[in-house]
Amino acid sequence: QVQLVESGGGLAQAGGSLKLSCTASGRTFGINFFGWFRQAPGKEREFVAAISWSGTRTYYADSVKGRFAISRDNAKNTVYLQMNSLKPEDTAVYYCAADRYASSWSSIPRDYDYWGQGTQVTVSS
């Protein structure tokens, strides 16, 4: 099993920044991709960003491209999501996810095997 614990959510003003962290523990062997997803009230969970285990490949949803940056620190087993130029529409619960043995990245939530508990991000206008 893999445990994912997110932190760093909170309240920000439009135009501000927040940085989310996701620390993985347990049997992390075979994890090829980590992803960040978000879910706003009444909406489906949507892809935000993904990163390969090595950290050399990153992928973004069009809605966050140029504003958000995903990265990872292998020594700390931690994945980060730096969120800049925040907008009210970024308000959601943000989830970290891990995809074991994936041969390629995915933006589909059901392709991910492990999930964190989520952290709330609220952006005020």
GUKELUM-541434 format. One record per atom (N, C-alpha, C, O, CB): atom name; residue in three letters; x, y, z; residue number from 1. Coordinates in steps of 0.02 Angstrom, whole numbers, always signed. Glycine has a CB too. Layout:
// residues N
REC   atomo   residuo     east    north       up   num
REC      CA       ala        X        Y        Z   NUM
...
//
This chain:
// residues 125
REC   atomo   residuo     east    north       up   num
REC       N       gln      +42      -60       +0     1
REC      CA       gln       +0       +0       +0     1
REC       C       gln      +43      +62       +0     1
REC       O       gln     +100      +62      +23     1
REC      CB       gln      -47       +0      +60     1
REC       N       val      +15     +115      -27     2
REC      CA       val      +48     +180      -29     2
REC       C       val       +4     +230       +7     2
REC       O       val      -56     +233       -5     2
REC      CB       val      +64     +202     -102     2
REC       N       gln      +34     +269      +50     3
REC      CA       gln       -3     +323      +83     3
REC       C       gln      +21     +390      +55     3
REC       O       gln      +80     +403      +48     3
REC      CB       gln       +7     +320     +160     3
REC       N       leu      -28     +432      +40     4
REC      CA       leu      -14     +499      +15     4
REC       C       leu      -46     +550      +62     4
REC       O       leu     -105     +545      +78     4
REC      CB       leu      -41     +508      -58     4
REC       N       val       -6     +598      +84     5
REC      CA       val      -31     +649     +130     5
REC       C       val      -18     +718     +100     5
REC       O       val      +39     +737      +89     5
REC      CB       val       +2     +642     +200     5
REC       N       glu      -72     +754      +87     6
REC      CA       glu      -66     +822      +60     6
REC       C       glu      -65     +874     +115     6
REC       O       glu      -91     +863     +170     6
REC      CB       glu     -124     +837      +11     6
REC       N       ser      -34     +930     +100     7
REC      CA       ser      -35     +987     +146     7
REC       C       ser      -24    +1050     +105     7
REC       O       ser       -5    +1047      +47     7
REC      CB       ser      +20     +979     +202     7
REC       N       gly      -37    +1107     +137     8
REC      CA       gly      -23    +1170     +105     8
REC       C       gly      -83    +1207      +79     8
REC       O       gly      -76    +1263      +55     8
REC      CB       gly      +23    +1159      +50     8
REC       N       gly     -142    +1178      +83     9
REC      CA       gly     -201    +1214      +60     9
REC       C       gly     -218    +1270     +107     9
REC       O       gly     -189    +1278     +160     9
REC      CB       gly     -260    +1166      +54     9
REC       N       gly     -266    +1310      +86    10
REC      CA       gly     -288    +1366     +127    10
REC       C       gly     -324    +1418      +86    10
REC       O       gly     -351    +1404      +33    10
REC      CB       gly     -229    +1398     +162    10
REC       N       leu     -325    +1478     +113    11
REC      CA       leu     -360    +1534      +81    11
REC       C       leu     -309    +1581      +49    11
REC       O       leu     -259    +1599      +80    11
REC      CB       leu     -403    +1572     +132    11
REC       N       ala     -323    +1602      -12    12
REC      CA       ala     -281    +1650      -47    12
REC       C       ala     -325    +1699      -84    12
REC       O       ala     -382    +1685     -101    12
REC      CB       ala     -233    +1614      -96    12
REC       N       gln     -298    +1757      -96    13
REC      CA       gln     -334    +1807     -137    13
REC       C       gln     -318    +1795     -210    13
REC       O       gln     -267    +1766     -227    13
REC      CB       gln     -314    +1879     -116    13
REC       N       ala     -363    +1817     -252    14
REC      CA       ala     -351    +1812     -324    14
REC       C       ala     -285    +1847     -341    14
REC       O       ala     -272    +1902     -319    14
REC      CB       ala     -410    +1843     -364    14
REC       N       gly     -245    +1813     -382    15
REC      CA       gly     -179    +1838     -399    15
REC       C       gly     -125    +1814     -353    15
REC       O       gly      -65    +1824     -367    15
REC      CB       gly     -181    +1912     -399    15
REC       N       gly     -144    +1782     -298    16
REC      CA       gly      -95    +1759     -250    16
REC       C       gly      -68    +1690     -267    16
REC       O       gly      -79    +1663     -321    16
REC      CB       gly     -126    +1757     -182    16
REC       N       ser      -31    +1662     -219    17
REC      CA       ser       +2    +1598     -229    17
REC       C       ser       -8    +1552     -169    17
REC       O       ser      -16    +1574     -113    17
REC      CB       ser      +77    +1608     -243    17
REC       N       leu       -6    +1488     -183    18
REC      CA       leu       -5    +1436     -132    18
REC       C       leu      +39    +1379     -158    18
REC       O       leu      +46    +1370     -219    18
REC      CB       leu      -77    +1410     -115    18
REC       N       lys      +68    +1342     -112    19
REC      CA       lys     +108    +1284     -131    19
REC       C       lys      +83    +1223      -93    19
REC       O       lys      +82    +1222      -32    19
REC      CB       lys     +184    +1296     -118    19
REC       N       leu      +62    +1173     -131    20
REC      CA       leu      +39    +1111     -102    20
REC       C       leu      +95    +1059     -101    20
REC       O       leu     +138    +1058     -144    20
REC      CB       leu      -22    +1084     -142    20
REC       N       ser      +94    +1017      -50    21
REC      CA       ser     +142     +963      -44    21
REC       C       ser     +105     +897      -38    21
REC       O       ser      +50     +894      -11    21
REC      CB       ser     +189     +974      +16    21
REC       N       cys     +136     +845      -64    22
REC      CA       cys     +108     +777      -58    22
REC       C       cys     +166     +730      -42    22
REC       O       cys     +211     +721      -83    22
REC      CB       cys      +70     +755     -125    22
REC       N       thr     +165     +701      +17    23
REC      CA       thr     +218     +656      +37    23
REC       C       thr     +194     +584      +33    23
REC       O       thr     +142     +566      +60    23
REC      CB       thr     +242     +672     +108    23
REC       N       ala     +234     +543       -1    24
REC      CA       ala     +217     +472      -10    24
REC       C       ala     +255     +428      +39    24
REC       O       ala     +314     +441      +53    24
REC      CB       ala     +230     +451      -82    24
REC       N       ser     +223     +377      +63    25
REC      CA       ser     +256     +329     +107    25
REC       C       ser     +227     +260      +93    25
REC       O       ser     +176     +253      +59    25
REC      CB       ser     +247     +347     +182    25
REC       N       gly     +261     +209     +119    26
REC      CA       gly     +239     +140     +108    26
REC       C       gly     +277     +109      +50    26
REC       O       gly     +335     +125      +37    26
REC      CB       gly     +164     +138      +96    26
REC       N       arg     +243      +65      +15    27
REC      CA       arg     +274      +27      -39    27
REC       C       arg     +269      +68     -104    27
REC       O       arg     +225      +57     -146    27
REC      CB       arg     +240      -42      -48    27
REC       N       thr     +316     +114     -112    28
REC      CA       thr     +314     +160     -168    28
REC       C       thr     +348     +133     -231    28
REC       O       thr     +351     +167     -282    28
REC      CB       thr     +345     +225     -149    28
REC       N       phe     +375      +73     -228    29
REC      CA       phe     +408      +45     -287    29
REC       C       phe     +357      +38     -342    29
REC       O       phe     +299      +22     -329    29
REC      CB       phe     +441      -23     -271    29
REC       N       gly     +378      +51     -404    30
REC      CA       gly     +333      +43     -460    30
REC       C       gly     +289     +104     -474    30
REC       O       gly     +254     +105     -525    30
REC      CB       gly     +289      -14     -449    30
REC       N       ile     +291     +154     -431    31
REC      CA       ile     +253     +215     -445    31
REC       C       ile     +288     +252     -501    31
REC       O       ile     +345     +274     -492    31
REC      CB       ile     +246     +260     -381    31
REC       N       asn     +255     +260     -558    32
REC      CA       asn     +286     +293     -615    32
REC       C       asn     +264     +365     -624    32
REC       O       asn     +300     +406     -653    32
REC      CB       asn     +271     +255     -678    32
REC       N       phe     +205     +380     -600    33
REC      CA       phe     +179     +448     -608    33
REC       C       phe     +141     +469     -545    33
REC       O       phe     +107     +430     -513    33
REC      CB       phe     +133     +453     -670    33
REC       N       phe     +148     +532     -529    34
REC      CA       phe     +107     +565     -479    34
REC       C       phe      +65     +618     -515    34
REC       O       phe      +86     +648     -564    34
REC      CB       phe     +151     +597     -422    34
REC       N       gly       +5     +627     -489    35
REC      CA       gly      -39     +677     -518    35
REC       C       gly      -72     +719     -465    35
REC       O       gly      -80     +699     -407    35
REC      CB       gly      -91     +644     -562    35
REC       N       trp      -92     +779     -485    36
REC      CA       trp     -135     +821     -444    36
REC       C       trp     -202     +829     -480    36
REC       O       trp     -204     +841     -541    36
REC      CB       trp     -102     +892     -431    36
REC       N       phe     -255     +820     -443    37
REC      CA       phe     -322     +829     -469    37
REC       C       phe     -359     +877     -423    37
REC       O       phe     -336     +891     -367    37
REC      CB       phe     -360     +761     -474    37
REC       N       arg     -415     +903     -445    38
REC      CA       arg     -455     +946     -402    38
REC       C       arg     -529     +933     -416    38
REC       O       arg     -549     +911     -469    38
REC      CB       arg     -438    +1020     -414    38
REC       N       gln     -568     +948     -365    39
REC      CA       gln     -640     +938     -371    39
REC       C       gln     -676     +995     -336    39
REC       O       gln     -669    +1004     -275    39
REC      CB       gln     -662     +870     -342    39
REC       N       ala     -714    +1033     -374    40
REC      CA       ala     -754    +1087     -347    40
REC       C       ala     -824    +1060     -330    40
REC       O       ala     -844    +1009     -358    40
REC      CB       ala     -759    +1146     -397    40
REC       N       pro     -860    +1093     -286    41
REC      CA       pro     -927    +1069     -268    41
REC       C       pro     -972    +1062     -328    41
REC       O       pro     -977    +1108     -369    41
REC      CB       pro     -959    +1117     -218    41
REC       N       gly    -1003    +1004     -334    42
REC      CA       gly    -1049     +992     -388    42
REC       C       gly    -1017     +976     -455    42
REC       O       gly    -1052     +969     -505    42
REC      CB       gly    -1092    +1050     -397    42
REC       N       lys     -951     +970     -455    43
REC      CA       lys     -916     +956     -518    43
REC       C       lys     -877     +891     -512    43
REC       O       lys     -864     +866     -458    43
REC      CB       lys     -868    +1013     -536    43
REC       N       glu     -859     +864     -569    44
REC      CA       glu     -819     +803     -570    44
REC       C       glu     -746     +819     -554    44
REC       O       glu     -722     +875     -563    44
REC      CB       glu     -824     +768     -639    44
REC       N       arg     -711     +768     -531    45
REC      CA       arg     -640     +776     -518    45
REC       C       arg     -604     +787     -584    45
REC       O       arg     -615     +751     -633    45
REC      CB       arg     -612     +714     -480    45
REC       N       glu     -559     +836     -586    46
REC      CA       glu     -525     +852     -648    46
REC       C       glu     -449     +852     -639    46
REC       O       glu     -423     +867     -585    46
REC      CB       glu     -548     +919     -674    46
REC       N       phe     -416     +836     -692    47
REC      CA       phe     -343     +833     -694    47
REC       C       phe     -314     +904     -690    47
REC       O       phe     -340     +951     -720    47
REC      CB       phe     -319     +798     -757    47
REC       N       val     -260     +910     -653    48
REC      CA       val     -224     +974     -647    48
REC       C       val     -154     +968     -676    48
REC       O       val     -135    +1007     -719    48
REC      CB       val     -222     +997     -573    48
REC       N       ala     -116     +920     -650    49
REC      CA       ala      -47     +912     -672    49
REC       C       ala      -22     +843     -655    49
REC       O       ala      -49     +810     -611    49
REC      CB       ala       -1     +966     -640    49
REC       N       ala      +30     +821     -690    50
REC      CA       ala      +61     +756     -676    50
REC       C       ala     +136     +761     -686    50
REC       O       ala     +161     +804     -722    50
REC      CB       ala      +31     +700     -721    50
REC       N       ile     +172     +717     -652    51
REC      CA       ile     +244     +716     -657    51
REC       C       ile     +269     +644     -654    51
REC       O       ile     +241     +602     -618    51
REC      CB       ile     +277     +758     -601    51
REC       N       ser     +320     +629     -692    52
REC      CA       ser     +349     +563     -692    52
REC       C       ser     +389     +552     -627    52
REC       O       ser     +406     +599     -592    52
REC      CB       ser     +394     +551     -753    52
REC       N       trp     +403     +489     -613    53
REC      CA       trp     +440     +473     -552    53
REC       C       trp     +508     +509     -551    53
REC       O       trp     +530     +533     -499    53
REC      CB       trp     +451     +397     -545    53
REC       N       ser     +539     +512     -609    54
REC      CA       ser     +605     +544     -613    54
REC       C       ser     +600     +620     -607    54
REC       O       ser     +650     +654     -593    54
REC      CB       ser     +639     +525     -677    54
REC       N       gly     +541     +646     -620    55
REC      CA       gly     +531     +718     -618    55
REC       C       gly     +549     +752     -684    55
REC       O       gly     +546     +813     -689    55
REC      CB       gly     +572     +748     -564    55
REC       N       thr     +568     +713     -733    56
REC      CA       thr     +591     +744     -796    56
REC       C       thr     +534     +760     -844    56
REC       O       thr     +542     +799     -890    56
REC      CB       thr     +640     +698     -830    56
REC       N       arg     +477     +729     -833    57
REC      CA       arg     +420     +741     -877    57
REC       C       arg     +361     +769     -837    57
REC       O       arg     +343     +742     -785    57
REC      CB       arg     +399     +676     -914    57
REC       N       thr     +333     +824     -861    58
REC      CA       thr     +276     +856     -828    58
REC       C       thr     +221     +870     -878    58
REC       O       thr     +234     +879     -938    58
REC      CB       thr     +298     +921     -793    58
REC       N       tyr     +160     +871     -853    59
REC      CA       tyr     +101     +880     -896    59
REC       C       tyr      +52     +924     -858    59
REC       O       tyr      +46     +919     -797    59
REC      CB       tyr      +69     +811     -916    59
REC       N       tyr      +16     +966     -895    60
REC      CA       tyr      -30    +1013     -864    60
REC       C       tyr      -96    +1017     -901    60
REC       O       tyr      -99    +1009     -962    60
REC      CB       tyr       +1    +1081     -860    60
REC       N       ala     -148    +1030     -863    61
REC      CA       ala     -212    +1048     -894    61
REC       C       ala     -205    +1117     -924    61
REC       O       ala     -168    +1159     -899    61
REC      CB       ala     -271    +1045     -842    61
REC       N       asp     -241    +1129     -978    62
REC      CA       asp     -237    +1194    -1011    62
REC       C       asp     -257    +1251     -964    62
REC       O       asp     -230    +1307     -969    62
REC      CB       asp     -282    +1195    -1073    62
REC       N       ser     -302    +1237     -919    63
REC      CA       ser     -328    +1289     -875    63
REC       C       ser     -276    +1315     -825    63
REC       O       ser     -284    +1369     -796    63
REC      CB       ser     -387    +1263     -837    63
REC       N       val     -223    +1276     -814    64
REC      CA       val     -172    +1297     -764    64
REC       C       val     -103    +1307     -795    64
REC       O       val      -57    +1328     -762    64
REC      CB       val     -167    +1245     -709    64
REC       N       lys      -97    +1291     -859    65
REC      CA       lys      -32    +1297     -892    65
REC       C       lys       -7    +1369     -888    65
REC       O       lys      -43    +1416     -903    65
REC      CB       lys      -37    +1274     -966    65
REC       N       gly      +56    +1376     -868    66
REC      CA       gly      +85    +1442     -861    66
REC       C       gly      +75    +1473     -793    66
REC       O       gly     +108    +1523     -777    66
REC      CB       gly      +57    +1487     -913    66
REC       N       arg      +30    +1445     -753    67
REC      CA       arg      +17    +1471     -686    67
REC       C       arg      +39    +1423     -631    67
REC       O       arg      +63    +1444     -578    67
REC      CB       arg      -56    +1488     -677    67
REC       N       phe      +31    +1358     -644    68
REC      CA       phe      +48    +1307     -594    68
REC       C       phe     +112    +1270     -617    68
REC       O       phe     +126    +1265     -676    68
REC      CB       phe      -10    +1256     -585    68
REC       N       ala     +149    +1245     -568    69
REC      CA       ala     +208    +1205     -583    69
REC       C       ala     +212    +1146     -536    69
REC       O       ala     +207    +1154     -475    69
REC      CB       ala     +272    +1249     -576    69
REC       N       ile     +220    +1087     -564    70
REC      CA       ile     +227    +1026     -525    70
REC       C       ile     +300    +1007     -522    70
REC       O       ile     +336    +1013     -572    70
REC      CB       ile     +184     +969     -554    70
REC       N       ser     +322     +983     -465    71
REC      CA       ser     +391     +962     -457    71
REC       C       ser     +394     +908     -404    71
REC       O       ser     +345     +894     -370    71
REC      CB       ser     +437    +1023     -438    71
REC       N       arg     +452     +877     -397    72
REC      CA       arg     +459     +826     -345    72
REC       C       arg     +529     +826     -316    72
REC       O       arg     +577     +844     -350    72
REC      CB       arg     +441     +756     -372    72
REC       N       asp     +533     +805     -254    73
REC      CA       asp     +597     +797     -219    73
REC       C       asp     +602     +723     -201    73
REC       O       asp     +569     +700     -155    73
REC      CB       asp     +601     +843     -155    73
REC       N       asn     +643     +687     -238    74
REC      CA       asn     +648     +615     -228    74
REC       C       asn     +674     +598     -159    74
REC       O       asn     +653     +549     -129    74
REC      CB       asn     +694     +585     -281    74
REC       N       ala     +719     +638     -133    75
REC      CA       ala     +748     +624      -67    75
REC       C       ala     +695     +627      -13    75
REC       O       ala     +700     +592      +38    75
REC      CB       ala     +804     +672      -52    75
REC       N       lys     +645     +669      -23    76
REC      CA       lys     +592     +677      +27    76
REC       C       lys     +529     +639       +7    76
REC       O       lys     +479     +641      +44    76
REC      CB       lys     +576     +751      +36    76
REC       N       asn     +530     +605      -50    77
REC      CA       asn     +470     +570      -74    77
REC       C       asn     +410     +616      -77    77
REC       O       asn     +354     +597      -58    77
REC      CB       asn     +454     +509      -29    77
REC       N       thr     +421     +677      -99    78
REC      CA       thr     +369     +728      -97    78
REC       C       thr     +360     +759     -166    78
REC       O       thr     +408     +772     -202    78
REC      CB       thr     +387     +783      -46    78
REC       N       val     +297     +770     -183    79
REC      CA       val     +278     +804     -244    79
REC       C       val     +247     +871     -225    79
REC       O       val     +209     +875     -177    79
REC      CB       val     +228     +760     -287    79
REC       N       tyr     +262     +922     -263    80
REC      CA       tyr     +238     +989     -249    80
REC       C       tyr     +194    +1015     -306    80
REC       O       tyr     +202     +995     -364    80
REC      CB       tyr     +296    +1037     -236    80
REC       N       leu     +150    +1060     -289    81
REC      CA       leu     +112    +1097     -340    81
REC       C       leu     +115    +1171     -320    81
REC       O       leu      +81    +1193     -274    81
REC      CB       leu      +37    +1072     -345    81
REC       N       gln     +156    +1208     -356    82
REC      CA       gln     +160    +1280     -346    82
REC       C       gln     +106    +1313     -387    82
REC       O       gln     +103    +1305     -448    82
REC      CB       gln     +231    +1307     -365    82
REC       N       met      +62    +1350     -355    83
REC      CA       met       +5    +1381     -388    83
REC       C       met      +13    +1456     -384    83
REC       O       met      +10    +1485     -329    83
REC      CB       met      -62    +1357     -357    83
REC       N       asn      +21    +1488     -441    84
REC      CA       asn      +28    +1561     -445    84
REC       C       asn      -30    +1591     -483    84
REC       O       asn      -67    +1556     -517    84
REC      CB       asn      +95    +1580     -478    84
REC       N       ser      -37    +1656     -478    85
REC      CA       ser      -90    +1692     -514    85
REC       C       ser     -157    +1657     -503    85
REC       O       ser     -194    +1645     -551    85
REC      CB       ser      -74    +1697     -589    85
REC       N       leu     -172    +1641     -443    86
REC      CA       leu     -233    +1604     -427    86
REC       C       leu     -296    +1643     -446    86
REC       O       leu     -298    +1704     -443    86
REC      CB       leu     -235    +1587     -353    86
REC       N       lys     -346    +1605     -467    87
REC      CA       lys     -410    +1633     -487    87
REC       C       lys     -465    +1602     -443    87
REC       O       lys     -457    +1547     -417    87
REC      CB       lys     -424    +1620     -562    87
REC       N       pro     -521    +1637     -435    88
REC      CA       pro     -576    +1607     -396    88
REC       C       pro     -597    +1539     -423    88
REC       O       pro     -618    +1496     -384    88
REC      CB       pro     -636    +1654     -396    88
REC       N       glu     -592    +1529     -487    89
REC      CA       glu     -612    +1464     -515    89
REC       C       glu     -563    +1408     -499    89
REC       O       glu     -576    +1350     -516    89
REC      CB       glu     -619    +1470     -590    89
REC       N       asp     -507    +1424     -467    90
REC      CA       asp     -462    +1372     -443    90
REC       C       asp     -484    +1343     -376    90
REC       O       asp     -455    +1295     -352    90
REC      CB       asp     -391    +1401     -437    90
REC       N       thr     -536    +1372     -347    91
REC      CA       thr     -562    +1348     -284    91
REC       C       thr     -587    +1276     -290    91
REC       O       thr     -630    +1262     -332    91
REC      CB       thr     -617    +1393     -258    91
REC       N       ala     -560    +1232     -249    92
REC      CA       ala     -578    +1161     -252    92
REC       C       ala     -541    +1124     -197    92
REC       O       ala     -497    +1151     -164    92
REC      CB       ala     -561    +1130     -322    92
REC       N       val     -559    +1061     -188    93
REC      CA       val     -518    +1015     -149    93
REC       C       val     -467     +985     -196    93
REC       O       val     -484     +959     -249    93
REC      CB       val     -562     +959     -113    93
REC       N       tyr     -403     +990     -178    94
REC      CA       tyr     -349     +964     -219    94
REC       C       tyr     -325     +897     -192    94
REC       O       tyr     -313     +890     -132    94
REC      CB       tyr     -291    +1015     -222    94
REC       N       tyr     -319     +849     -237    95
REC      CA       tyr     -299     +782     -219    95
REC       C       tyr     -234     +762     -254    95
REC       O       tyr     -223     +778     -312    95
REC      CB       tyr     -354     +732     -236    95
REC       N       cys     -192     +729     -217    96
REC      CA       cys     -132     +698     -244    96
REC       C       cys     -147     +626     -261    96
REC       O       cys     -185     +594     -224    96
REC      CB       cys      -71     +704     -195    96
REC       N       ala     -119     +600     -314    97
REC      CA       ala     -132     +531     -334    97
REC       C       ala      -68     +500     -362    97
REC       O       ala      -24     +535     -387    97
REC      CB       ala     -188     +528     -386    97
REC       N       ala      -64     +434     -357    98
REC      CA       ala       -6     +396     -381    98
REC       C       ala      -29     +340     -427    98
REC       O       ala      -77     +305     -412    98
REC      CB       ala      +36     +369     -323    98
REC       N       asp       +7     +332     -481    99
REC      CA       asp      -10     +282     -532    99
REC       C       asp      +47     +230     -534    99
REC       O       asp     +102     +245     -557    99
REC      CB       asp      -21     +315     -602    99
REC       N       arg      +32     +169     -511   100
REC      CA       arg      +84     +117     -508   100
REC       C       arg      +88      +81     -575   100
REC       O       arg      +37      +64     -605   100
REC      CB       arg      +69      +67     -451   100
REC       N       tyr     +148      +69     -596   101
REC      CA       tyr     +164      +30     -656   101
REC       C       tyr     +136      +61     -721   101
REC       O       tyr     +130      +26     -771   101
REC      CB       tyr     +137      -40     -648   101
REC       N       ala     +119     +124     -720   102
REC      CA       ala      +94     +156     -781   102
REC       C       ala     +149     +161     -833   102
REC       O       ala     +206     +177     -816   102
REC      CB       ala      +65     +226     -766   102
REC       N       ser     +132     +146     -894   103
REC      CA       ser     +181     +153     -949   103
REC       C       ser     +181     +223     -978   103
REC       O       ser     +228     +243    -1011   103
REC      CB       ser     +166     +102    -1003   103
REC       N       ser     +127     +260     -965   104
REC      CA       ser     +124     +329     -988   104
REC       C       ser      +80     +368     -940   104
REC       O       ser      +43     +339     -900   104
REC      CB       ser      +97     +333    -1061   104
REC       N       trp      +83     +433     -945   105
REC      CA       trp      +45     +473     -899   105
REC       C       trp      -29     +472     -917   105
REC       O       trp      -48     +454     -973   105
REC      CB       trp      +71     +546     -899   105
REC       N       ser      -71     +491     -870   106
REC      CA       ser     -142     +491     -881   106
REC       C       ser     -174     +551     -846   106
REC       O       ser     -151     +572     -793   106
REC      CB       ser     -174     +426     -858   106
REC       N       ser     -227     +577     -876   107
REC      CA       ser     -266     +630     -846   107
REC       C       ser     -333     +603     -820   107
REC       O       ser     -376     +642     -799   107
REC      CB       ser     -279     +687     -896   107
REC       N       ile     -341     +537     -821   108
REC      CA       ile     -404     +506     -801   108
REC       C       ile     -398     +482     -729   108
REC       O       ile     -355     +442     -713   108
REC      CB       ile     -422     +447     -848   108
REC       N       pro     -442     +506     -685   109
REC      CA       pro     -436     +487     -614   109
REC       C       pro     -436     +412     -602   109
REC       O       pro     -399     +388     -559   109
REC      CB       pro     -492     +517     -576   109
REC       N       arg     -476     +374     -639   110
REC      CA       arg     -481     +302     -624   110
REC       C       arg     -417     +264     -641   110
REC       O       arg     -409     +206     -622   110
REC      CB       arg     -539     +272     -662   110
REC       N       asp     -372     +296     -678   111
REC      CA       asp     -308     +263     -693   111
REC       C       asp     -260     +264     -635   111
REC       O       asp     -209     +229     -635   111
REC      CB       asp     -276     +295     -753   111
REC       N       tyr     -274     +305     -585   112
REC      CA       tyr     -229     +312     -528   112
REC       C       tyr     -249     +264     -473   112
REC       O       tyr     -308     +252     -460   112
REC      CB       tyr     -229     +384     -502   112
REC       N       asp     -198     +236     -440   113
REC      CA       asp     -210     +182     -393   113
REC       C       asp     -217     +205     -321   113
REC       O       asp     -252     +174     -281   113
REC      CB       asp     -154     +132     -397   113
REC       N       tyr     -185     +260     -304   114
REC      CA       tyr     -184     +283     -234   114
REC       C       tyr     -201     +358     -232   114
REC       O       tyr     -183     +396     -277   114
REC      CB       tyr     -115     +269     -200   114
REC       N       trp     -235     +377     -180   115
REC      CA       trp     -258     +446     -172   115
REC       C       trp     -246     +471     -101   115
REC       O       trp     -250     +434      -53   115
REC      CB       trp     -333     +451     -190   115
REC       N       gly     -232     +535      -97   116
REC      CA       gly     -229     +567      -32   116
REC       C       gly     -299     +588      -10   116
REC       O       gly     -349     +576      -44   116
REC      CB       gly     -183     +628      -35   116
REC       N       gln     -301     +619      +49   117
REC      CA       gln     -366     +637      +78   117
REC       C       gln     -392     +703      +51   117
REC       O       gln     -451     +719      +61   117
REC      CB       gln     -360     +641     +153   117
REC       N       gly     -350     +741      +18   118
REC      CA       gly     -370     +805      -10   118
REC       C       gly     -356     +863      +36   118
REC       O       gly     -355     +856      +97   118
REC      CB       gly     -443     +803      -27   118
REC       N       thr     -344     +921       +6   119
REC      CA       thr     -333     +982      +43   119
REC       C       thr     -372    +1039       +9   119
REC       O       thr     -371    +1045      -52   119
REC      CB       thr     -257     +999      +48   119
REC       N       gln     -406    +1078      +48   120
REC      CA       gln     -450    +1131      +22   120
REC       C       gln     -409    +1192       +1   120
REC       O       gln     -367    +1216      +39   120
REC      CB       gln     -503    +1150      +73   120
REC       N       val     -423    +1216      -59   121
REC      CA       val     -395    +1279      -83   121
REC       C       val     -453    +1325      -99   121
REC       O       val     -497    +1308     -138   121
REC      CB       val     -349    +1269     -146   121
REC       N       thr     -454    +1384      -68   122
REC      CA       thr     -506    +1433      -79   122
REC       C       thr     -475    +1498     -102   122
REC       O       thr     -431    +1525      -68   122
REC      CB       thr     -549    +1443      -15   122
REC       N       val     -497    +1523     -159   123
REC      CA       val     -471    +1585     -186   123
REC       C       val     -527    +1637     -187   123
REC       O       val     -579    +1627     -217   123
REC      CB       val     -442    +1575     -258   123
REC       N       ser     -515    +1692     -152   124
REC      CA       ser     -566    +1744     -148   124
REC       C       ser     -552    +1798     -200   124
REC       O       ser     -495    +1812     -217   124
REC      CB       ser     -567    +1775      -77   124
REC       N       ser     -606    +1828     -224   125
REC      CA       ser     -599    +1880     -276   125
REC       C       ser     -589    +1948     -246   125
REC       O       ser     -582    +1997     -283   125
REC      CB       ser     -659    +1880     -322   125
//
